[in-house]
Amino acid sequence: MSAPVPDCLLPYGDRVAWVAWNLERRQGEARKVPRDPRTGAGASVSNPASWGTLAAARRLAAARAYPGVGIVSAAVPAVVFLDLDRCLDPATGAVINDDASRLLEFCAGSYAERTPSGTGLRIIGTAPAIGAVISRRGTTQGGLALEICKAAPRYLTVTAQRLAAHPDALADIGDAVLDLLPLLGSATGATEAGADGRADAELVRRIATGEGLHAELCALAARYIGRGIAAAATVETLRGLLLACPEAARDARWQDRFASIPDLVASAAAKYAASAGQRRTLASLACRLLRHRLPAAAVREAVLSEAEAHGIDAVRAEGILAWAAAQELARRGVSHA
């Protein structure tokens, strides 16, 4: 029987982006292990040579009676995945977390499905205003364990167990992603752009309550631009945070800060244009090394070393490497069908 995949992901079926997966015991835990569609060996999210087309992944899953197939986020950078863990009653399928209910309502126009565990959900959509590689996880104040992936070195299982209230279509859920990012920790744990060691959530809280304005706005503007979020989207997000401030606290200082947001964002964008250039340079290096057919381990070591030297975090560097490897495979005309 063919592994089920929703119609909204079928346009990516011919892309080298797919793996099969199997539930296996690793260090005493049951884990969803990705498998190379061509060989059945373990697949790696940082090695596109171990991915294949949907047809190939389905063939392997059928031949070995695997539970299903998955898609690699780095290979479909236009798609964003929201993983909501432990938010369903496995017996009834009812949503048991208020934050999950609100998020589903906010993303009602995009596809959502149950995950293999039966206790989680995955919302899948697009976010055209966000150009960043995102791999972030955390827990909301309402206790919802959440992960966001976009263009990241991660693979996601696909079940096609669609929630009836959601269409089999991908819609723009970028606003939801922008709202969630400040609530989640950094994937690497490193201090981000803005030289402010406070967590995003603390900065957001201080802005929304009126306790802090200028330093907090500057820090968030730098972080959002540094993550690759579009300047226009950053401006609207910061304006939204300020508008959450009680009307009684909207004094002349508040008005001045609200008016200054476009300039703050423009300054951050100018500052981090160099960072974007460094990422392009890193991508060029990765492509050049792969073109010379150096061993994958050597290429990865060189790229990560260069990334560290320029302050590019490891998650983003892995995403750049995955993109470069996919480009090289396309250049060589490699097919995994």
N, C-alpha and C positions, 0 to 999 in steps of 0.2 A: 504493500500500500504506500502511495506517495506521501511523503511528509507534508502536512498542511502548512500553507503559507497564505497570508491574506492578499487579496488582489492589489492592495495599495503598495505592496513591496515587489510585485511581479515585474515592474519596469526595471528593477535592478537585477533581475534574474540572470541576465547574460554577463553581468559584471563579475570579475574575479573578486568576490567579496564573501563567499559562503563557506561554511564548514558543517560537517555533521557533528553530533555530540552524543556522548554516552555518560550515564551515571556510574561513577566508579568510586571505590573506596581509596582515599589518599590520606595517610596519617590518621586513620581512624574516623575520617569524615567522608560523607557522601558528597562528591563534587561532580559538576557538569564539565566533563573534559572534552575540549574541541578536538576533532579528528580531521586530518587531511583528506579531502574528498577523493584524491587520486590514489593514495597509498594506504589510508587507514591509520597511519602513524599519528602521533600527537601533533596537532597544529599549534602554531604560535601567532599571536596577534601582531607581532612585530616582523613577521616573515610572510609576505604575500605569496611566496612560492608554495606555502602550505595551505593556501586557500584555493577555492575553485568556483565554478558557476553553480547556480542553484540546481541545475539538472544533475551535475556530478555529485553534489552533496546529497541530493535525494537518492541517487543510485546507491551510494555507500550506506546511507541510513536504512534503506530497504534490504540490501544484501546482508547486513549484519544485525538487523532488527534493533537498530538504535532508536531512542525515543523521538528524535527529530533533527532539525537543522537549526543553524544560527547564522547571524550576519555580523560581519566585522565593521564596527563603527567607522574606523579610519578609512575604509574603502567606500563609504557612502557619506561624505562630509556634509551633504545638504540635509541629512536626516538627523533629528535629535531624539534621544530616547530618555524617558523618565521612568526609573524603576521605583516602585512603591512596594516596600516589603512589609509582610505581616499585617496587612490591612483588610484581609478578607476572612470571614468565617468559613473554614473549609467545608463545613457541613451544609450550610445554606447558600454560600456565595455572597452573602450580604456584606457591604462595606462597614467595617467596625471602627474606623478612625475618622474623626471629623475633618481633619486636614486633608485626608485622602478624598473625602466626599466633595470638599470645596474645590480641590484641584481638578477632579473629574468634571465638575460643573464648569469650571473655567475653560477647560479644554474639550468641551462637549462637541466641538466641530471636527475633532480629529480622532484617529483610530486609537482604540484601547483594547487590551486583551489580558486574560489571566495568564500568569506565568506557570511553569510546570509544577511548582510546589502546591498550587491550588490556594495558597494564602497570600499571594502577591499579585500586583497589577503592573502592566507596562503601558505607558502612553507613548505613542509614536507620532511625530509630526515634523515640521520644518521650522527653521528660525533664520530667515534670510537676512535679518539685520545683524546677526551675530556671526562674525568671521572667526571666532576663537576656537581653538581645540579645548574642549571642556571634558574633564573627568573629575567630577566633584561628588562627594557623598557626605551625608550628615544626618542629623535628626532635627525635625522642626520642634517648636515649643509644644506642639500638640502630640509629640511622641511618634511622629511618622518617620520611619527610616527611609531615606530617599537617596537615589543616585541619579546624576545627570551625565549623559555621554553625548558628545558631538565631535565627530572627526577624531575620535580617541582610539588608542590601542586597546580596545576592549571588544569582546564579542558578546552578542545578546541572543539568547534562545528565541525562537519564534514558534508560537503554538497555534495561531489562528483561532483561538478561543475568544472571539470578539465579544465585548460587552454589548448587549442588545441596544443600549441607548446611544452607542457611538457608531458613526459611519465607517465603512471600509474605505477610508480616504485620508490622505495626509493634509492637514491644515497648518497654518502658521500658529505655533504656540510659543513664539519668541517672547511675548509679554510675560507668560508664566515663568519662563526660564529666567528672565531678568528679575522678576520678583523673588525667585527662589535663591538665586546665586548669593545674595547677601546673607542668607540664613545658613549657608553651608560652609564648612571649612575648606581650606586649600587642600588639594590632593597631595601636595608635597609637604605641607606643613611649613614651608618657608615663608618668611616675611615678604610681602609683595611690594609692588611699586607704591610709592608714596611715603616710604620710610616711617610709617606709623604702625607700630606693632599691635594695635588693637584689632580685634576680630571685626569682620564686616558687620555682624549683628549688633555689636556695641556702637559702631559708628552710626548705623541706621537708627538705632534707638535714640541716640543723642540728638540726631537731626529731627526725628519725628516728634520728640518731646520739647524741642527748643533749647535743650541744655547746651548744645554745641552746634556751631554752624560752619564757620569758615574752614578751620583745619579739617573737620570731618568731610566737608564737601570736596576739598582739595584731594584728600586721601582716596575717597571713593572714585572721583573722576580719574585719577591716575590708575587705580586698580582696574576699573572697567575698561579703559582704553588699553591698558597693558594686556588685558585678557582678549583683546581683539573685538570687543563690542563696538558697534558703529557709533560715531560721535552723536548723531541725531538721537539714537536710542538711549545713549548715556545722558544726554540733556533731558529727555523726557522722564527718565527714571529718577534723576536727581530732583527735578521739579515736583514729581509725584511725592517724593519723600518730604520735601519742604511743605507741600500742601497738606500733609498729614499732621503738621504742627497745629495745635489749637489756635483758633482765630484770635483769641485774646492775646496770644504771644506774637502775633504778626505785626511787630512794631517797625519803625523805620530801618532798624538794623536787618530785620528779616526781609523787608522789601529790597534792600540793597543787595543782600546775598542772593535773593531770587533772581534779580536782574543780572547778577554777575555770572550765573551758571554757564551760559554759552561761552563766555571768555575763559572760564576755568577749564572747560572741556577742550576748547581750542588750544589752550596752552599745553594741556596734557597730551593732546594728539600730536602737537608739534614735537614735544619732548620724546614721544615714543615712536615717531617716524623712524628714528635710528634703529629702534628695536625691531621694527618690521623689516628694515633692510638687513639686519643681522640674521633674521630668520630666513630671508631669501638667500643670503649667502650660505647659510647652513644647508638649505635644500640643494643649492648648486653643488656644494661639496659632496653631499650624499649621492646625487645623481652621477657625478664624475667618478666617484669610487666604485659605484655599482657598475658603471659602464666598462670599467677596467676589469670587471669580474673578480674582484677581490673576495675572499671568504666573508660570508655574512657576519661572522663574529668580529672580524677585523674592522669591517665597515661600521658596525654598531659601536664598537669601542671608540673609533675615531670621531664619529658624529657626536656621541655623548660627551667625549672629552672637549671637543670644540664648543659644544653647547654650554658646558659648565664654565668655560673660560669667558664666555660672553654673557653669562647670567641668564641663559635660557633654561627653564626648568626641564627636568627629565621627561615628564609626561608630554610636554609640547615637542621635545626633541624626538621622542619615539613616534609621535604622530607625523612629524616631518619626514622621518626615515621611512615610515610605512608608505607615505604618499610617494616618495622618491622611488621606492622599490616597485610600487604599482606602475609608475610611469615607465620604469625601465622594462618591466615585463611587457607592457603595451608596445614599447618601442621594438622589442625583439619579436613581437607577434606570438608570444607564448599563449597557448590555449590549454585550459584545464577541463575542457568539456568531456 
